[in-house]
Structures are given as structure tokens and as C-alpha cells.
Amino acid sequence: MSDSTTPSANPTTDSSSSSAPPTPHHHILPPPFNHPSTSSEQNPPLDLIAQGAESLLFRTTFFSPTQPAALKIRPRKTWRHPTLDKRLTRARILAEARVLVKLSGEGIAISSGPGKGAGGGGGKGGGGGKGKDPKSNDGKLRNAVPRVLGLDWEAGWLVTEWIRGPMVKSAIFEFTGRRRSGGGGDGVAGEDGLKVQEGIEKGIRELLGRIGTVVGRLHAAGVVHGDLTTSNLMLRRDAGSAVGEGKGDVGAGTEEKEGQGQNSDGGDLEGEVVLIDFGLALQSATDEDRAVDLYVLERAFGSTHPREEHLFPEVITAYQRTMNELGGSVKGAKLGAGDVVVRRLEDVRMRGRKKSMIG
């Protein structure tokens, strides 16, 4: 991608000024993001959202100052041989972009709202039948992954759409915290406390069903995520808009849009489940890889949300149903694709327990 076709994503400077000050993080930003804007339009500065071992995530704009976007940069590793570093950066940027483009074409999303059932995947409503064609459900099915807006594998950056909405992790924390504090769920042992707990479980069961359905569609499309956690799942609150404005982000998505109210049971957990951060994703159709993907999510959910750990089977149930519908049956066996993966998951769990015992 040439500099001439990539709009600046840096702070606005006076167009009459002959020299613009360097941008924040100038020393780590690749071109064209390390050059201040000379446009008369007001561009917001790059905002560092998250920093990992391999990459940095910024909030920026792309194509226009009004279109928010997420910029993922893989900085050069000075301790690595330059040729090897360049090859690895190129391979990882391209691999992530290819997975995102593939899934954007497949259409794997499941939305939730008033009148829509948990998981969206029961019977015909979840993409149903034996056909592997979730694209035919409705026009919103491509929203479960962020769209790729641009990339430069030589410079090591990837720009994707900005997702407006919270991480599933923070959404669950806020959902359970509000109800327990507002209804006295923790401190009251009685009918009121039971009602609060029932409302919490109902909302989370519906959310977990949607997560299981989306992961099933992900696997049916021939992709395993590699790092499924509730921090890498978001709830898109601007359904019907491919690129949302406002608060939240595609890589670390932390904040809800302003004015998000508390609705009836499950209201705070409504939205389309979006999978983010495909840096470790693989295009794989093996039952082992799929089972390990589920196991990673199971362990992550249990450690992050221990009080809701007993509800995780909702993910497995929705996943199994979706994979059976989209993946068909296994030759020589009266089992669906989902049944086989769930059986393999039991083996993976046993290996994990033995490893934990041995240390």
C-alpha cells in the first residue's frame, strides 16, 4: 500500500506551518503513520490501546477523519536477524489478514436482541440444515470478525474496522456486578437473592450459547482461533453498521458506547459476538486443533469467571449443535462433526489434568 493512497492517521497541525511536530510514538510507528498530518481536516492522535509481546494496538482513523479504525503494528525486533524478522513479520501479517478476509466472506456471526433465542442456532434459525452456507441467513452474518481496511506486510501493520462495544469479559463483570449490588444477590439469602441469581444465569446462558454458535461456525469454516478468551470476544452494539463510531476497540475493546442502559434480563449482554485478535489463528480442520481451541476457551473462562464456570456447558452444547448442522456427519460413524470434536475435547481435558498433576 503506497503512502499516497493511505490517509494520515496522526494529529492535525496548522496547514500554514512549514514543519509539523513529530507524532507520539514516532520512533515505533511505520510509514505513513509516523508523519504528522498536513491536512486541514482534524485528525485525532493515535491512541495506544494495548501492548503485547509481538504487537502494539492503536486507535486511529482511516480513509477519513470520521472513520475510526484499529491499527495493529508488529515492530521490528532488533534482537532478531533482520532477514528472519522481516520474513516472520510478513508471514504473520498476511496469515492474520487472510483469515479475516476468509471469515468476512463466510459470514459466521450470530446476533442477539429482543425476541431472539439463545445461541441463535437452534434448529433452522442458526443456519440450519446440512448446508454449509451461513451466508444465506441474513445480511448481518459477516459481522463476527472485524473487516480488513488495509495492510502493509513490509512495514508490518494491519488496519481493521473499529468495533463499538465492550469485551465479553468486561460485559460479564458489569452485568453480574450491577445485578448483585442492585438486588442484594450476594448478601440476601431468600427469594430476592434467588431471583437475582436466576436473572444472572439466564443472561449469561444466552450469551454463552451465542459464543458457542459463533465458535462452531468459525471451526466449520476451517479456522481455529488459537487464543479464545473472553478478552478476545466482543459484543458489537452497533448492529447493522459495519464500521462503528464511538468507544470500544477491536483489539482490546474496553468501553461501551455512551448511554448504554440496563435492560431486562440479558439486556446488558445483547449484541453480536465478535471474534478479535487472530494473531495465532490457523486454517485447520483437524478435530484435535478444534478441541484444543475449545479447551483454551474453557480454561480461560473458568479462571476469569469462576462464579459462572458451571454455565460453560452452554458453549459446548451450542457448539456441538452448530458443528453438527454445518459440518455434516463423519464417514463410517453415526456422529456429527460436533460430536467428534466434543469427544476429542474429553481426551484433551484428560491430558491437561495429567500435565497439571505432574507439574
Secondary structure, 3 states (H helix, E strand, C coil): CCHHHCCCCCCECCCCCCCCCCCCCCCCCCCCCCCCECCCCCCCCCEEEEECCCCEEEEEECCCCCCEEEEEECCCCCCCCHHHHHHHHHHHHHHHHHHHHHHHHHCCCCCCCCCCCHHHCCHHHHCCCCCCCHHHCCCCCCCCCCCEEEEECCCCEEEEECCCCCEHHHHHHHHHHHHHHHHCCCCCCCHHHHHHHHHHHHHHHHHHHHHHHHHHHHHHCCCECCCCCCCCEEEECCCCCCCCCCCCCCCCCCCCCCCCCCCCCCHHHCCEEEECCCCCCECCCCHHHHHHHHHHHHHHHHHHCHHHHHHCHHHHHHHHHHHHHHHCECCCCCCEHHHHHHHHHHHHHHHHHHHHHHC
